[in-house]
Amino acid sequence: MFVIVRENRTYDQMLGDVTAGNGDASLAVFGDGSAAGGIPISPNVHALVTRFPLLDNFYEPQPPVG
């Protein structure tokens, strides 16, 4: 198992245009090229999403505090 963490970018900025995820396509700044005038800005990230599972809602249970 591996986890890719992208710093200083929100999920919607990078993968908001992915229909399988829970994102807002209007906020996709670095899309696959379909909304950016045909220029793919982040083709590697979008290739990973199509090849591996997309974990857009990942929650880690925390022990109770107090």
Backbone as JSON Lines, residues from 0, in Angstrom:
{"i":0,"aa":"M","n":[0.84,-1.17,0.0],"ca":[0.0,0.0,0.0],"c":[0.89,1.23,0.0]}
{"i":1,"aa":"F","n":[0.48,2.22,-0.75],"ca":[1.19,3.49,-0.72],"c":[0.16,4.62,-0.77]}
{"i":2,"aa":"V","n":[0.53,5.73,-0.2],"ca":[-0.34,6.91,-0.14],"c":[0.43,8.07,-0.72]}
{"i":3,"aa":"I","n":[-0.2,8.78,-1.64],"ca":[0.43,9.96,-2.23],"c":[-0.21,11.19,-1.6]}
{"i":4,"aa":"V","n":[0.62,12.0,-0.97],"ca":[0.14,13.22,-0.33],"c":[0.66,14.4,-1.15]}
{"i":5,"aa":"R","n":[-0.26,15.24,-1.57],"ca":[0.1,16.41,-2.36],"c":[-0.06,17.63,-1.47]}
{"i":6,"aa":"E","n":[1.0,18.36,-1.26],"ca":[0.95,19.51,-0.38],"c":[0.56,20.77,-1.14]}
{"i":7,"aa":"N","n":[-0.07,21.68,-0.43],"ca":[-0.43,23.02,-0.92],"c":[-1.4,22.99,-2.09]}
{"i":8,"aa":"R","n":[-2.13,21.92,-2.26],"ca":[-3.17,21.83,-3.28],"c":[-4.37,21.13,-2.66]}
{"i":9,"aa":"T","n":[-5.56,21.63,-2.95],"ca":[-6.74,20.96,-2.44],"c":[-7.13,19.83,-3.39]}
{"i":10,"aa":"Y","n":[-8.01,18.98,-2.91],"ca":[-8.49,17.87,-3.73],"c":[-9.21,18.41,-4.97]}
{"i":11,"aa":"D","n":[-10.03,19.44,-4.76],"ca":[-10.79,20.0,-5.88],"c":[-9.9,20.66,-6.92]}
{"i":12,"aa":"Q","n":[-8.78,21.24,-6.5],"ca":[-7.87,21.85,-7.46],"c":[-7.23,20.8,-8.36]}
{"i":13,"aa":"M","n":[-6.85,19.68,-7.8],"ca":[-6.16,18.65,-8.57],"c":[-7.11,17.66,-9.25]}
{"i":14,"aa":"L","n":[-8.11,17.18,-8.51],"ca":[-8.94,16.09,-9.02],"c":[-10.43,16.41,-8.97]}
{"i":15,"aa":"G","n":[-10.77,17.68,-8.97],"ca":[-12.18,18.04,-8.94],"c":[-12.93,17.64,-10.19]}
{"i":16,"aa":"D","n":[-12.24,17.46,-11.3],"ca":[-12.88,17.1,-12.56],"c":[-13.06,15.6,-12.75]}
{"i":17,"aa":"V","n":[-12.6,14.79,-11.81],"ca":[-12.76,13.33,-11.9],"c":[-14.19,12.99,-11.5]}
{"i":18,"aa":"T","n":[-14.93,12.36,-12.4],"ca":[-16.34,12.07,-12.13],"c":[-16.53,10.98,-11.09]}
{"i":19,"aa":"A","n":[-15.55,10.12,-10.89],"ca":[-15.67,9.05,-9.9],"c":[-15.52,9.57,-8.48]}
{"i":20,"aa":"G","n":[-14.95,10.74,-8.32],"ca":[-14.7,11.28,-6.99],"c":[-15.8,12.21,-6.52]}
{"i":21,"aa":"N","n":[-15.61,12.73,-5.33],"ca":[-16.57,13.63,-4.71],"c":[-15.98,15.04,-4.74]}
{"i":22,"aa":"G","n":[-15.79,15.58,-5.92],"ca":[-15.17,16.89,-6.06],"c":[-16.05,17.87,-6.79]}
{"i":23,"aa":"D","n":[-15.62,19.12,-6.8],"ca":[-16.33,20.19,-7.48],"c":[-15.56,20.55,-8.74]}
{"i":24,"aa":"A","n":[-16.13,20.25,-9.89],"ca":[-15.42,20.46,-11.15],"c":[-15.17,21.93,-11.44]}
{"i":25,"aa":"S","n":[-15.96,22.82,-10.87],"ca":[-15.74,24.25,-11.12],"c":[-14.48,24.76,-10.42]}
{"i":26,"aa":"L","n":[-13.96,24.01,-9.46],"ca":[-12.75,24.41,-8.74],"c":[-11.49,23.74,-9.27]}
{"i":27,"aa":"A","n":[-11.62,22.91,-10.29],"ca":[-10.47,22.17,-10.83],"c":[-9.57,23.13,-11.6]}
{"i":28,"aa":"V","n":[-8.44,23.46,-11.01],"ca":[-7.47,24.35,-11.64],"c":[-6.48,23.54,-12.48]}
{"i":29,"aa":"F","n":[-6.07,22.39,-11.98],"ca":[-5.09,21.54,-12.64],"c":[-5.8,20.3,-13.15]}
{"i":30,"aa":"G","n":[-6.55,20.44,-14.21],"ca":[-7.38,19.35,-14.71],"c":[-6.67,18.43,-15.69]}
{"i":31,"aa":"D","n":[-7.46,17.54,-16.26],"ca":[-6.92,16.55,-17.21],"c":[-6.86,17.09,-18.62]}
{"i":32,"aa":"G","n":[-7.32,18.31,-18.84],"ca":[-7.26,18.9,-20.16],"c":[-8.62,19.14,-20.78]}
{"i":33,"aa":"S","n":[-9.64,18.49,-20.27],"ca":[-10.96,18.66,-20.86],"c":[-11.55,20.03,-20.54]}
{"i":34,"aa":"A","n":[-11.22,20.61,-19.37],"ca":[-11.76,21.91,-19.0],"c":[-10.74,23.04,-19.16]}
{"i":35,"aa":"A","n":[-9.5,22.7,-19.41],"ca":[-8.43,23.71,-19.49],"c":[-8.09,24.06,-20.93]}
{"i":36,"aa":"G","n":[-9.04,23.98,-21.82],"ca":[-8.78,24.31,-23.21],"c":[-8.02,23.22,-23.95]}
{"i":37,"aa":"G","n":[-8.08,22.0,-23.46],"ca":[-7.43,20.89,-24.12],"c":[-5.98,20.67,-23.74]}
{"i":38,"aa":"I","n":[-5.48,21.45,-22.77],"ca":[-4.09,21.31,-22.33],"c":[-4.05,20.51,-21.03]}
{"i":39,"aa":"P","n":[-3.52,19.3,-21.05],"ca":[-3.44,18.52,-19.81],"c":[-2.36,19.09,-18.88]}
{"i":40,"aa":"I","n":[-2.78,19.52,-17.7],"ca":[-1.85,20.13,-16.76],"c":[-1.3,19.09,-15.79]}
{"i":41,"aa":"S","n":[-2.12,18.14,-15.41],"ca":[-1.67,17.12,-14.45],"c":[-1.98,15.72,-14.98]}
{"i":42,"aa":"P","n":[-1.35,15.32,-16.1],"ca":[-1.68,14.0,-16.66],"c":[-1.22,12.83,-15.79]}
{"i":43,"aa":"N","n":[-0.14,12.98,-15.05],"ca":[0.35,11.88,-14.22],"c":[-0.59,11.6,-13.06]}
{"i":44,"aa":"V","n":[-1.1,12.65,-12.44],"ca":[-2.03,12.47,-11.32],"c":[-3.32,11.81,-11.81]}
{"i":45,"aa":"H","n":[-3.81,12.25,-12.95],"ca":[-5.04,11.66,-13.49],"c":[-4.82,10.22,-13.96]}
{"i":46,"aa":"A","n":[-3.63,9.9,-14.41],"ca":[-3.32,8.52,-14.79],"c":[-3.3,7.61,-13.56]}
{"i":47,"aa":"L","n":[-2.79,8.12,-12.45],"ca":[-2.8,7.33,-11.21],"c":[-4.22,7.07,-10.73]}
{"i":48,"aa":"V","n":[-5.09,8.06,-10.89],"ca":[-6.48,7.91,-10.45],"c":[-7.21,6.87,-11.27]}
{"i":49,"aa":"T","n":[-6.91,6.78,-12.55],"ca":[-7.58,5.78,-13.38],"c":[-7.01,4.39,-13.19]}
{"i":50,"aa":"R","n":[-5.76,4.31,-12.74],"ca":[-5.12,2.99,-12.58],"c":[-5.32,2.4,-11.19]}
{"i":51,"aa":"F","n":[-5.35,3.25,-10.16],"ca":[-5.45,2.8,-8.78],"c":[-6.71,3.34,-8.14]}
{"i":52,"aa":"P","n":[-7.13,2.78,-7.01],"ca":[-8.35,3.28,-6.35],"c":[-8.2,4.73,-5.91]}
{"i":53,"aa":"L","n":[-9.29,5.46,-6.03],"ca":[-9.34,6.85,-5.63],"c":[-9.94,6.92,-4.23]}
{"i":54,"aa":"L","n":[-9.15,7.34,-3.27],"ca":[-9.61,7.47,-1.89],"c":[-9.82,8.95,-1.59]}
{"i":55,"aa":"D","n":[-10.93,9.49,-2.06],"ca":[-11.16,10.92,-1.87],"c":[-11.75,11.25,-0.51]}
{"i":56,"aa":"N","n":[-12.4,10.31,0.13],"ca":[-12.93,10.5,1.48],"c":[-12.28,9.46,2.39]}
{"i":57,"aa":"F","n":[-11.18,9.83,2.97],"ca":[-10.41,8.92,3.81],"c":[-10.44,9.44,5.24]}
{"i":58,"aa":"Y","n":[-11.0,8.65,6.14],"ca":[-11.12,9.06,7.53],"c":[-10.36,8.07,8.42]}
{"i":59,"aa":"E","n":[-9.67,8.61,9.4],"ca":[-8.95,7.77,10.34],"c":[-9.62,7.91,11.7]}
{"i":60,"aa":"P","n":[-10.07,6.8,12.27],"ca":[-10.74,6.88,13.58],"c":[-9.74,7.31,14.67]}
{"i":61,"aa":"Q","n":[-10.19,8.16,15.5],"ca":[-9.36,8.65,16.6],"c":[-9.91,8.15,17.92]}
{"i":62,"aa":"P","n":[-9.04,7.87,18.89],"ca":[-9.53,7.46,20.2],"c":[-10.21,8.64,20.9]}
{"i":63,"aa":"P","n":[-11.17,8.34,21.78],"ca":[-11.84,9.43,22.5],"c":[-10.86,10.23,23.35]}
{"i":64,"aa":"V","n":[-11.07,11.51,23.41],"ca":[-10.2,12.4,24.19],"c":[-10.88,12.66,25.52]}
{"i":65,"aa":"G","n":[-10.09,12.58,26.58],"ca":[-10.65,12.97,27.88],"c":[-10.73,11.88,28.79]}
